[in-house]
Amino acid sequence: MATRHHTPSPSAAEETTRWHALVDGQLPADDAAALHEQLQGDQSAMDTIAHWQTQRDRLHALHQDLLRAPVPDALVAAALRATGRRNRQTQWWRWGGVAASVVAAFVLGWTGRSQWPHGPVETLAGNAALLAPGVSTPVQRFAQQASVAHAVYQPEVRHPVEVTAAQQDHLVQWLSKRLNRPLKVPALGAQGYELVGGRLLPGELGARAQFMYQNGTGQRITLYLGALTPAATAPTENSKAPASLPAQPTPMTTAFQFTQEGPVPGFYWTDAGFGYALSGQLTRTELLELATAVYPQLQP
């Protein structure tokens, strides 16, 4: 029988964050020593922390060879070509540390993508065609980039987002302006998740947005969205339903696609040239329930 590890109550989410910071070596020495002493009498808590430490050590050891491997020649050539496009280069560097983090994550993702499990890509709509193996479409790349962005920012303790949920109105206005589309932030309180905040990210066709949510145990999910076609514009009352969705979608017929081609699994879908991806270290059933709750809240 598997060991059952202690999980703090929803009111102790902040304490869970401190546990993660302890395991990741992000606490000051005095705070780490104090927390160790505090937990000495709680064997279940100590077992949980030891389990997390083992997972962390195994993950660090998993791709050490890839971290030391040279960057592929094709990627180096692409980077050199990109440096010649000065107008685009200026725009990317305005994103500063955010852009640098995502580019680094992309390089790691590129070198390690052959090591990731390539799970099935499936649709819930009976009439949606399966994507051919090995074909990298803009939508597939979008889903992979959403997964990488989740992996980059999900572990952050102090800076998981740029704008917190306390400034939700400002967050929505800012990201809507940058993405040139009125955005909505789905409410997932009924599913046990509260908004942490959001951030701006670079994408193939301009800015993209990421909203982060967290439940009482510290589990995080992210909603990633952005344009997939240059002509993507804000929807109107007369906008037609996307080709992959019926005119009046229902949870059973809405076309979502599940993917594991990234650090974490997720469901993604498109709507009038705009992409959405919900990512998290959850089961397919749990992610589907969340995606089903998110989708209707994004409709105009």
Residue pairs with C-beta under 8 A, 6 or more apart in sequence:
3 47
3 51
5 44
5 47
5 48
5 51
6 42
6 44
6 45
6 47
6 48
7 16
7 48
7 217
8 15
8 16
8 19
8 217
9 216
10 215
10 216
10 217
11 216
13 214
13 215
13 216
13 217
13 218
16 217
16 218
17 157
17 218
18 27
18 35
19 35
19 45
19 48
19 49
19 52
20 52
20 155
20 157
20 218
21 27
21 157
22 32
22 35
22 36
22 49
23 49
23 52
23 53
23 56
24 56
24 155
24 157
26 157
27 35
39 45
39 46
39 49
40 46
62 115
63 112
63 115
66 108
66 111
66 112
66 115
67 108
69 111
71 107
71 111
72 110
72 111
75 107
75 110
82 88
82 89
83 89
92 99
92 202
93 99
95 200
95 201
95 202
98 162
98 199
98 200
98 201
98 202
99 202
101 152
102 148
102 149
102 152
102 201
102 202
105 148
105 149
105 151
105 152
106 145
106 148
109 144
109 148
109 262
109 263
113 144
113 261
116 260
116 261
116 262
116 263
117 260
118 260
118 261
119 258
119 259
119 260
119 261
119 265
120 258
120 260
121 130
121 131
121 140
121 257
121 258
121 259
121 261
122 130
122 257
122 258
123 129
123 130
123 244
123 255
123 256
123 257
124 252
124 253
124 254
124 255
124 256
124 288
125 244
125 245
125 246
125 253
125 254
125 255
126 253
128 244
128 255
128 257
131 137
131 140
131 257
138 204
138 228
139 228
139 257
139 268
139 270
139 275
140 259
140 261
141 204
142 203
142 204
142 224
142 226
142 228
142 268
142 275
142 277
143 257
143 259
143 261
143 262
143 266
143 268
143 275
143 277
144 259
144 261
144 262
145 203
145 208
145 224
146 210
146 222
146 224
146 262
146 266
146 268
146 277
146 279
147 259
147 261
147 262
147 263
147 264
147 265
147 266
147 277
147 279
148 262
148 263
149 201
149 210
149 222
149 224
149 279
150 210
150 221
150 222
150 224
150 263
150 264
150 266
150 279
150 280
151 262
151 263
151 264
153 160
153 161
153 199
153 210
153 212
153 222
154 160
154 212
154 220
154 222
154 264
160 196
160 197
160 212
160 220
161 196
161 197
161 198
161 199
161 212
162 197
162 198
162 199
162 200
163 170
163 171
163 174
163 197
163 198
163 199
164 171
164 196
164 197
165 171
165 194
165 195
165 196
165 197
167 197
168 185
168 195
171 185
171 197
171 198
172 183
172 184
172 185
174 200
175 183
175 198
175 200
175 207
175 209
176 182
176 183
178 200
178 207
178 209
179 206
179 207
179 208
179 209
179 225
179 226
179 227
180 206
180 227
180 233
180 234
181 227
181 232
181 233
181 234
181 274
182 234
183 209
183 225
184 297
184 298
185 195
185 198
185 211
186 211
186 223
186 293
186 294
186 297
186 298
187 195
187 297
188 194
188 195
188 213
188 290
188 293
188 294
190 293
191 289
191 290
191 293
192 215
192 216
193 213
193 214
193 215
193 221
193 290
194 213
194 214
194 215
195 211
195 212
195 213
196 212
196 213
196 214
196 220
197 211
197 212
198 209
198 210
198 211
198 212
199 209
199 210
199 212
200 207
200 208
200 209
201 207
201 208
201 209
201 210
201 224
201 226
202 208
203 226
203 227
205 226
205 227
205 228
205 229
205 230
205 232
206 226
206 227
207 226
208 224
208 225
208 226
208 227
209 224
209 225
209 226
210 222
210 223
210 224
210 225
211 222
211 223
211 225
212 220
212 221
212 222
213 220
213 221
213 222
213 223
214 220
214 221
219 280
219 281
219 282
220 280
221 278
221 279
221 280
221 282
221 287
221 290
222 278
222 279
222 280
223 276
223 277
223 278
223 294
224 275
224 276
224 277
224 278
224 279
225 274
225 275
225 276
225 277
226 274
226 275
227 273
227 274
227 275
228 270
228 273
228 274
228 275
229 273
231 273
232 272
232 273
232 274
233 273
235 271
235 272
235 300
236 300
237 300
239 272
239 300
240 247
240 272
241 247
241 248
241 249
242 270
242 271
242 272
244 255
244 269
244 270
245 254
245 255
245 269
245 271
246 253
246 254
249 295
251 292
254 269
254 292
254 295
255 269
256 267
256 268
256 269
256 288
256 291
256 292
256 295
257 267
257 268
257 269
258 265
258 266
258 267
258 284
258 287
258 288
259 265
259 266
259 267
259 268
262 279
264 279
264 280
264 281
265 279
265 280
265 281
265 282
265 284
265 287
266 277
266 278
266 279
266 280
266 287
267 277
267 278
267 287
267 288
267 291
268 275
268 276
268 277
268 278
269 275
269 276
269 291
269 295
270 276
271 298
276 294
276 295
276 298
278 287
278 290
278 291
278 294
280 286
280 287
280 290
282 290
